[in-house]
């Protein structure tokens, strides 16, 4: 019973100190609200003294102050001069000018923040030069360089994957991989140094025996320079060493490959035509059509090879044009027709020379000119 009686009194006693604690804070909040209201009212009064509206610019404030200063400045000599009024106008000028500058800075900062947010979400279109650079990889037209750059990226990704797998295996099976690498490098260095010492010892031993005394050109200066003084000696020596060892540039090898390939294709299609009859039957015509289709596919592959050759050949005059499959087939037909005519003439005139006079008959001349025509087609 005593607890139930005392509980309300204890509650009221606990609430009284809390109210006493909140008292000063309420006074501060009330005074701040009154001060902000007064400051707004004072700003409006200041604008009214300068005959301005809120939202004007700093130039408007300065212009209005100049006009009022001419009217109320004590030293201006005006009939409306008043020092008290001028002091109030000067105070209003300072307050209004600072207020206008603060508002202008606030608007500018807000605009800048908005632009920054827009820039964050704005899609930036990269320049087309970025796509044409390809990290300096490849040569040729932009589309060809793009294909080469894709292949380069694929190769680089493969190498990175292999390197990652190798590092993973090393970390898995070798607890101290750094030590293993150091040991391997030290062994390689020792082997290299041992080989160099061995070679130097062999050279010194041969010189002591006199094995170098019989060399041609002993005591004479080395032939380091070519006849042309405009050629770099180092480049000339390197080229001479490469030529002496049978090295050939890639474009020369590719040029030979293209020439050999077109010769083989021409010989193959001519041999296929010789196997068929003249005139051809329906079955032989189908077989000939299949041979022509395969020949066209081979010519397409050869033309792709020519494209690769034109990309690496250093001279523009050495570039090649594509082969036309239809022209090559027509050329083969003409060669075959010429061969048939030559064979017929040869069969009609088996003996074309007179042993007494030693002169050729007109039949032999005809055969000779026919063979010349065949040779002309082959050379083309």
C-alpha positions as CSV (number, residue, x, y, z in Angstrom):
1,X,0.0,0.0,0.0
2,X,2.8,2.4,0.8
3,X,4.5,1.8,-2.5
4,X,1.3,2.5,-4.4
5,X,0.8,5.8,-2.5
6,X,4.4,7.0,-3.0
7,X,4.7,6.1,-6.8
8,X,2.8,9.2,-8.1
9,X,4.8,11.5,-5.9
10,X,8.1,10.0,-7.1
11,X,7.0,10.4,-10.7
12,X,6.2,14.1,-10.3
13,X,9.5,14.7,-8.4
14,X,11.5,13.1,-11.3
15,X,9.7,15.2,-13.9
16,X,10.4,18.6,-12.2
17,X,14.3,18.4,-12.6
18,X,13.9,17.5,-16.3
19,X,11.8,20.6,-16.9
20,X,14.3,22.7,-15.1
21,X,17.1,21.3,-17.2
22,X,15.2,22.0,-20.5
23,X,14.4,25.6,-19.5
24,X,17.7,27.3,-20.7
25,X,17.5,25.5,-24.0
26,X,14.0,26.7,-24.7
27,X,15.1,30.3,-24.0
28,X,18.1,29.9,-26.4
29,X,15.9,28.5,-29.2
30,X,13.3,31.3,-28.7
31,X,16.0,34.0,-28.9
32,X,17.5,32.5,-32.0
33,X,14.2,32.5,-33.8
34,X,13.6,36.1,-32.8
35,X,17.1,37.1,-34.0
36,X,16.7,35.5,-37.4
37,X,13.3,37.2,-37.8
38,X,14.9,40.5,-36.8
39,X,17.8,40.0,-39.2
40,X,15.4,39.3,-42.1
41,X,13.5,42.4,-41.2
42,X,16.6,44.5,-40.9
43,X,17.8,43.3,-44.4
44,X,14.5,44.3,-45.9
45,X,14.8,47.7,-44.2
46,X,18.3,48.1,-45.6
47,X,17.0,47.3,-49.1
48,X,14.3,49.9,-48.6
49,X,16.8,52.5,-47.6
50,X,18.7,51.9,-50.8
51,X,15.5,51.9,-52.9
52,X,16.3,48.3,-54.1
53,X,14.5,45.0,-54.2
54,X,15.8,41.6,-53.1
55,X,17.6,39.7,-55.8
56,X,19.4,42.7,-57.3
57,X,23.1,42.5,-58.3
58,X,26.2,44.0,-56.6
59,X,26.5,46.6,-59.4
60,X,22.9,47.8,-58.7
61,X,23.8,48.2,-55.0
62,X,26.9,50.2,-55.8
63,X,25.0,52.4,-58.3
64,X,22.2,53.1,-55.8
65,X,24.8,54.0,-53.1
66,X,26.5,56.5,-55.3
67,X,23.3,58.3,-56.1
68,X,22.2,58.4,-52.4
69,X,25.7,59.5,-51.3
70,X,25.6,62.5,-53.7
71,X,22.3,63.5,-52.1
72,X,23.0,62.9,-48.3
73,X,26.8,63.2,-47.9
74,X,27.6,66.1,-45.6
75,X,30.4,67.3,-47.8
76,X,28.5,67.0,-51.0
77,X,27.0,70.6,-50.9
78,X,23.5,69.3,-51.6
79,X,20.4,70.9,-50.0
80,X,19.3,67.4,-48.7
81,X,22.7,66.6,-47.0
82,X,22.3,64.9,-43.7
83,X,25.0,63.1,-41.8
84,X,22.7,60.8,-39.8
85,X,20.9,59.7,-42.9
86,X,24.2,59.1,-44.7
87,X,25.5,56.9,-41.9
88,X,22.3,54.8,-42.1
89,X,22.7,54.6,-45.9
90,X,26.4,53.6,-45.6
91,X,25.5,50.9,-43.0
92,X,22.7,49.6,-45.3
93,X,25.1,49.6,-48.3
94,X,27.6,47.4,-46.4
95,X,24.9,45.0,-45.2
96,X,23.1,44.7,-48.5
97,X,26.4,44.3,-50.5
98,X,27.6,41.5,-48.2
99,X,24.1,39.9,-48.4
100,X,24.1,40.0,-52.2
101,X,27.7,38.6,-52.4
102,X,26.7,35.7,-50.1
103,X,23.7,34.9,-52.2
104,X,25.7,35.0,-55.4
105,X,28.4,32.7,-54.0
106,X,25.7,30.4,-52.7
107,X,24.0,30.2,-56.2
108,X,27.4,29.6,-57.8
109,X,28.3,26.8,-55.5
110,X,24.9,25.3,-56.0
111,X,25.4,25.4,-59.8
112,X,28.8,23.9,-59.5
113,X,27.6,21.1,-57.3
114,X,24.8,20.4,-59.8
115,X,27.3,20.4,-62.7
116,X,29.6,18.0,-60.8
117,X,26.7,15.6,-60.2
118,X,25.7,15.8,-63.8
119,X,29.3,15.1,-64.9
120,X,29.3,12.0,-62.7
121,X,26.3,10.5,-64.4
122,X,27.0,12.0,-67.9
123,X,28.2,9.6,-70.6
124,X,31.5,10.7,-71.9
125,X,32.0,9.7,-75.5
126,X,35.7,8.9,-76.0
127,X,37.5,10.3,-79.0
128,X,37.7,8.2,-82.1
129,X,41.5,8.5,-81.9
130,X,41.4,6.3,-78.9
131,X,40.0,3.5,-81.1
132,X,42.5,4.1,-83.9
133,X,45.6,4.0,-81.6
134,X,45.4,0.2,-80.8
135,X,48.4,0.7,-78.5
136,X,50.6,1.0,-81.5
137,X,49.9,-2.6,-82.6
138,X,49.5,-3.7,-86.2
139,X,49.8,-2.1,-89.6
140,X,47.6,-1.5,-92.6
141,X,44.1,0.0,-92.7
142,X,42.1,0.7,-89.4
143,X,40.0,-2.4,-89.9
144,X,43.1,-4.6,-90.4
145,X,44.8,-3.0,-87.4
146,X,41.7,-3.7,-85.3
147,X,41.8,-7.4,-86.2
148,X,45.5,-7.6,-85.4
149,X,44.9,-5.7,-82.1
150,X,42.2,-8.2,-81.2
151,X,44.6,-11.1,-81.9
152,X,47.3,-9.3,-79.8
153,X,44.9,-8.9,-76.9
154,X,43.9,-12.6,-77.1
155,X,47.6,-13.6,-77.1
156,X,48.3,-11.3,-74.2
157,X,45.4,-12.7,-72.2
158,X,46.6,-16.2,-72.9
159,X,50.1,-15.3,-71.7
160,X,48.7,-13.7,-68.5
161,X,46.6,-16.8,-67.8
162,X,49.6,-19.0,-68.3
163,X,51.7,-16.8,-66.0
164,X,49.0,-16.9,-63.4
165,X,48.8,-20.7,-63.5
166,X,52.6,-21.0,-63.3
167,X,52.7,-18.7,-60.2
168,X,49.8,-20.6,-58.7
169,X,51.6,-23.9,-59.1
170,X,54.8,-22.4,-57.8
171,X,53.1,-21.1,-54.7
172,X,51.3,-24.5,-54.3
173,X,54.3,-26.8,-54.6
174,X,57.1,-24.5,-53.6
175,X,56.8,-23.0,-50.2
176,X,59.7,-20.6,-50.7
177,X,59.4,-19.7,-54.4
178,X,61.6,-16.6,-54.1
179,X,64.5,-18.7,-52.9
180,X,63.9,-21.2,-55.8
181,X,64.0,-18.4,-58.3
182,X,67.2,-17.0,-56.8
183,X,68.8,-20.4,-56.9
184,X,67.8,-20.9,-60.6
185,X,69.1,-17.4,-61.6
186,X,72.4,-18.0,-59.8
187,X,72.8,-21.3,-61.5
188,X,72.2,-19.8,-64.9
189,X,74.6,-17.0,-64.1
190,X,77.3,-19.5,-63.0
191,X,76.8,-21.6,-66.2
192,X,77.1,-18.5,-68.4
193,X,80.2,-17.4,-66.7
194,X,81.7,-20.8,-66.9
195,X,81.0,-21.0,-70.7
196,X,82.6,-17.5,-71.2
197,X,85.7,-18.5,-69.2
198,X,86.0,-21.8,-71.3
199,X,85.7,-19.9,-74.6
200,X,88.3,-17.3,-73.5
201,X,90.6,-20.1,-72.4
202,X,90.3,-21.9,-75.7
203,X,91.0,-18.6,-77.6
204,X,94.1,-17.9,-75.6
205,X,95.3,-21.5,-76.0
206,X,94.8,-21.3,-79.8
207,X,96.6,-18.0,-80.0
208,X,99.6,-19.4,-78.0
209,X,99.8,-22.4,-80.4
210,X,99.8,-20.0,-83.4
211,X,96.5,-21.3,-84.9
212,X,95.5,-17.7,-85.8
213,X,98.7,-16.9,-87.6
214,X,97.6,-18.4,-90.9
215,X,94.3,-16.4,-91.1
216,X,93.8,-14.4,-94.3
217,X,94.0,-10.7,-93.8
218,X,96.2,-10.9,-90.7
219,X,97.6,-7.5,-89.8
220,X,95.2,-5.7,-92.2
221,X,92.3,-3.4,-91.2
222,X,88.9,-5.0,-91.0
223,X,86.6,-4.4,-94.0
224,X,83.9,-2.7,-91.9
225,X,82.6,-0.2,-94.4
226,X,81.0,-0.6,-97.8
227,X,81.8,1.4,-100.9
228,X,78.9,3.8,-100.2
229,X,79.7,6.3,-97.4
230,X,76.0,7.0,-96.8
231,X,75.3,3.5,-95.5
232,X,75.4,2.9,-91.8
233,X,78.4,0.5,-91.2
234,X,76.6,-1.4,-88.5
235,X,73.5,-1.9,-90.7
236,X,75.7,-3.0,-93.6
237,X,77.6,-5.5,-91.5
238,X,74.4,-7.0,-90.1
239,X,72.9,-7.3,-93.5
240,X,76.1,-8.9,-94.8
241,X,76.1,-11.4,-92.0
242,X,72.4,-12.3,-92.6
243,X,72.9,-12.7,-96.3
244,X,76.0,-14.9,-95.8
245,X,74.0,-17.2,-93.5
246,X,71.1,-17.5,-96.0
247,X,68.6,-15.2,-94.3
248,X,65.9,-13.8,-96.4
249,X,63.2,-11.2,-95.4
250,X,59.7,-12.5,-94.9
251,X,58.2,-10.6,-97.9
252,X,60.7,-12.2,-100.3
253,X,59.8,-15.7,-99.0
254,X,56.1,-14.9,-99.3
255,X,56.7,-13.6,-102.8
256,X,58.3,-16.9,-103.8
257,X,55.5,-18.8,-102.1
258,X,52.8,-16.9,-104.1
259,X,54.6,-17.4,-107.4
260,X,55.1,-21.2,-106.7
261,X,51.5,-21.5,-105.6
262,X,50.0,-19.9,-108.8
263,X,52.3,-22.0,-111.0
264,X,51.1,-25.2,-109.2
265,X,47.5,-24.2,-109.5
266,X,47.8,-23.5,-113.2
267,X,49.6,-26.7,-113.9
268,X,47.0,-28.6,-111.9
269,X,44.0,-27.2,-113.7
270,X,45.6,-27.7,-117.1
271,X,46.3,-31.3,-116.2
272,X,42.7,-31.8,-115.1
273,X,41.5,-30.3,-118.4
274,X,43.8,-32.6,-120.4
275,X,42.3,-35.7,-118.7
276,X,38.8,-34.7,-119.9
277,X,37.6,-35.2,-123.5
278,X,37.1,-32.7,-126.3
279,X,34.2,-32.0,-126.5
280,X,33.2,-33.0,-122.9
281,X,30.3,-35.1,-122.1
282,X,27.8,-34.3,-119.4
283,X,29.6,-36.3,-116.8
284,X,32.9,-34.7,-117.8
285,X,31.3,-31.3,-117.7
286,X,30.2,-31.9,-114.1
287,X,33.7,-33.0,-113.2
288,X,35.1,-29.9,-114.9
289,X,32.7,-27.7,-112.9
290,X,33.9,-29.3,-109.7
291,X,37.5,-28.7,-110.6
292,X,36.7,-25.0,-111.4
293,X,35.0,-24.5,-108.1
294,X,38.0,-26.0,-106.2
295,X,40.3,-23.8,-108.3
296,X,38.2,-20.7,-107.3
297,X,38.5,-21.6,-103.6
298,X,42.3,-21.9,-104.0
299,X,42.5,-18.6,-105.8
300,X,40.6,-16.9,-102.9
301,X,43.1,-18.3,-100.4
302,X,45.9,-17.1,-102.6
303,X,44.4,-13.6,-102.8
304,X,44.3,-13.5,-99.0
305,X,47.9,-14.4,-98.9
306,X,48.5,-11.5,-101.4
307,X,46.8,-9.2,-99.0
308,X,49.2,-10.2,-96.2
309,X,52.1,-9.8,-98.6
310,X,51.0,-6.2,-99.6
311,X,51.0,-5.2,-95.9
312,X,54.6,-6.2,-95.3
313,X,56.3,-5.4,-98.6
314,X,58.5,-2.4,-98.1
315,X,58.1,-1.0,-101.7
316,X,54.9,0.1,-103.2
317,X,55.9,-1.0,-106.7
318,X,56.4,-4.6,-105.4
319,X,52.8,-5.0,-104.3
320,X,50.7,-7.6,-106.2
321,X,47.1,-7.5,-107.5
322,X,44.6,-10.3,-107.0
323,X,44.3,-13.2,-109.4
324,X,40.9,-13.5,-111.3
325,X,39.7,-17.1,-111.2
326,X,37.5,-16.8,-114.3
327,X,40.4,-15.3,-116.3
328,X,42.7,-18.1,-115.2
329,X,40.1,-20.7,-116.3
330,X,39.7,-19.0,-119.7
331,X,43.4,-18.9,-120.1
332,X,43.6,-22.6,-119.3
333,X,40.9,-23.3,-122.0
334,X,42.9,-21.3,-124.5
335,X,46.1,-23.1,-123.8
336,X,44.3,-26.5,-124.1
337,X,42.8,-25.4,-127.4
338,X,46.2,-24.4,-128.7
339,X,47.7,-27.7,-127.6
340,X,45.0,-29.6,-129.4
341,X,45.5,-27.7,-132.6
342,X,49.3,-28.2,-132.4
343,X,48.8,-31.9,-131.8
344,X,46.5,-32.2,-134.9
345,X,49.0,-30.4,-137.1
346,X,51.9,-32.6,-135.9
347,X,49.9,-35.7,-136.6
348,X,49.0,-34.5,-140.1
349,X,52.7,-33.7,-141.0
350,X,54.9,-36.4,-139.4
351,X,57.9,-35.6,-141.9
352,X,58.4,-31.9,-142.4
353,X,62.1,-31.7,-143.5
354,X,63.8,-32.5,-146.8
355,X,67.1,-34.2,-146.1
356,X,68.7,-32.9,-149.4
357,X,67.9,-29.2,-148.9
358,X,67.8,-29.0,-145.1
359,X,65.0,-26.5,-145.2
360,X,61.9,-26.5,-143.1
361,X,58.5,-26.9,-144.7
362,X,55.6,-24.6,-143.9
363,X,54.1,-27.2,-141.7
364,X,57.1,-27.1,-139.4
365,X,56.8,-23.3,-139.2
366,X,53.2,-23.5,-138.2
367,X,54.0,-26.0,-135.5
368,X,56.8,-23.7,-134.3
369,X,54.5,-20.7,-134.1
370,X,51.8,-22.8,-132.3
371,X,54.4,-23.9,-129.7
372,X,55.4,-20.2,-129.3
373,X,51.8,-19.3,-128.5
374,X,51.6,-22.0,-125.9
375,X,54.8,-20.8,-124.3
376,X,53.4,-17.3,-124.3
377,X,50.3,-18.4,-122.4
378,X,52.5,-20.4,-119.9
379,X,54.7,-17.4,-119.2
380,X,51.7,-15.2,-118.6
